């Protein structure tokens, strides 16, 4: 029996368009000024240390660090210091009311129902844990964070490696066969299944290039997800 459910965000609980057309452009526009204004802050300074190390850049060259961050955004790189900084920038946007995170109504209804039934709910996304919490705290359906028992990001490991899902199962404290993973990315689902998790492939008409079938049960919305 499934006791815990781990869900991706983009293309799964929420539209790819919101992340692609709202969050990423907002961060790209705001990061240069944010870094210049806050580079002396300890949390931002620690991020810039990581950017300098990863990019082979002189730490004191703020403009070069900013340019590296913007290149990573353009390349859609899943790099932890970038994701952490984006989380800080997005917090400012959420708190100012610049936007609310999109969540599909069927996902909201299912998450609430599963929570009511005693299922443990978790998020695993390439976005930082801080960004995930902001996303669900400032969603179009209100504050959804009380539904979740925990969050995982790339500090746990890459989403397309089975070791990451074994680490998540260990953290949850349930047998792998009692944990389900929901995503719109087949390679992530393959890694989760290799770690022993149950899987469901979200292929939303709005976000999917076209229906296809592999080794995973396919759902067009959360309404179609059935756990054995």
N, C-alpha and C positions, 0 to 999 in steps of 0.2 A: 504494500500500500504506500502511496506517495504521502510523505509526511512534511516535506519541505519543497518549495518551488523557488528556483532562481531564475530571474528574468533579465534579459537585455533591455535596453531602452529604445534606441533609435531603430525604427522599422518594426518594433515589437510592441511596446506599450505606447509608443509615440511616433508621430510622423517624421520621416527623414527630412521633409521640407522645413519643419521648424528648426531642426538642428542646423541644416545646411544653409537655409535662407535667412535665419534670424540670429541664432547664437554665434555661429562662426563669423559672420560678417561683423557683428557687434564687437566680438573680441578682437578681431583684426584691426578694427578702427580705433579701439580704445587702448590696446596694449602699449603702443609707443608712449603716450602721455602718462599712462598709469605707471609704467616702469620708471620714467624720468621723475615723477613726483614721489614715488614710494621706494626707490632703490635703496634707501638707507634703513628701511624697516627690516627687522630681523627675518621675518618670514619671506619677504620678497628677495632679500639678499641671499638667503639660502637657495632659493630657486635659481637666481642668477649664477651662483657658484656652480650649480649642476649644468646650466646652459653652457657656461664657459668650458667646463670639463668635456661635455659631450660634443661641443662644436669645435674644440681646439682653439678657443678665442681668449685673448687677454682679458682677464676679469675686469680690469679698469675701463675697458672700451665699451661703454654703455650702448652707444649707437650700433656697434657691431653685434652686441648681444640682442638688441631689438631686431636687427635685420635677420639674425638667425631664427628668432622666434617666428617672424613673419614668413620666412621660407618654409619652416616646418608646417605652418598653417596651410600655405599654398600647396604643399606636398601631401597634406592630410596625414602627417606622421603621428603615430600614437606614442609620443614620448612623454614620460612622466612629468618632467619640469614644466613643459608646455601645458599639459592638462591641469596641473596644479595652479599655474598662473591664470589660465582661462577660468578656473573655478573662482578665483578671487575677483576677476573682472566681471564675471557673470553675476556674482553676489551683488555687486554695486548696481547692475542693471535690474535685477529682480527687486532689490530693496527700493529702488527709485520708482518702480512701477513701469519701467520701460516696456516690459512684456510679461506674459505669463506662459509657463511651459504647457505645450500641447500634450494631452493624454487622450487616447481614444476612449470614448464612453464605454465600449465593451470591455476594455481593459480595466477601467475603474470598477465596473460592476463585478467582474470576475475576481479581482483582487480583494474587494470588500467581502464577497461571498466566501472565498477561500479562507480569509482571515477569520471570519465568523465561524467557520467550520473547524478552526484550530490548526490550519496549515501554517507552517512557518514560511514567511516570505522574505526573499533576499533579492538584491540587485547585483548584477555583475556587468560592468560597462567599462569601456576604455576611458571614459571620463573619470576624473578623480572622485573619490568618495565625497569630498566636500561639494563638488558640482552635482553629484547625484542627489544629495540631501536637499540642496537648493532647488533642484528641478522639481522634486516631488513636494517640497514645502510650499512652492509658489506655482502650483499647477492650475490649469483651467478648471479643475474640479475641486479646488481648495487644497488644504494641507493633507497630503496622503502619507506623510512620514509615520504616523502611528500604526500603519498597517505592516511596516517592515521591521524585521528582527535584526537586519544587518546589511552591510554593503561591501562590495569587493571591487577593486580596480586593478590597474596594471601592476601595482606593487605586489599583488598576489602572483602575477605571472601573465604571460601573453595569452590572449583568449583562444588562440588556435593550437595550444599545447595541452595535452591531457594532464600533465603534472599540475597545471593550474586548477583543474577541476578536482583533482585528488586533494589538493590543499584546501579547497572550499569545502569539500565533504568533511575533511578532518575538523575544520573550524565549526561547521554546523553541528557535528557530533551525531550524525545519522548515517546508516548504511547507504552506500552509493545507490543501490537499487531503490531506495526510498526517497531519492532526491530527483526532481525533474528540472531540466533546463530548457528555457524558451528563448529562441533567437530567430532572426531572419537570415543568418549567415550559415551556410551549410558546413563550412570548414570548422566553425566553432562547435556546431552540433556534433560533427564527427569526433572532435577532441573530447567532448563531454561524454559521448557514448563509449569511447575507448576507455574512459575512466570509470565506466559502469553506471552512469546516470541515465535515466529515462529522458527522452528528448521530444520536442515538438517544434516543427519548422513553421514559423509565421510567414505566410506569403500574402500580404495585404495587397489588394488591387492597386492602391494608391502608391505603394512603395516597391512592388515587385515588378521586374521586367517581364515576367511571364511565369505561369505555373509550371513547376517541374517536380519530379518525384525522385527521391533517393532512398536512403535507409531510414528516414525519419517520417513519422506521421505529420501530415501537412494540415495546417489550419489557416483559413482566410481571416479569422478573427478569434478573439478569446472565447467567443460563444461556441466555437467548434472544438475546443480543446476538451478531450475526455481522458481522464486518468484511469488506468486499469486497476 
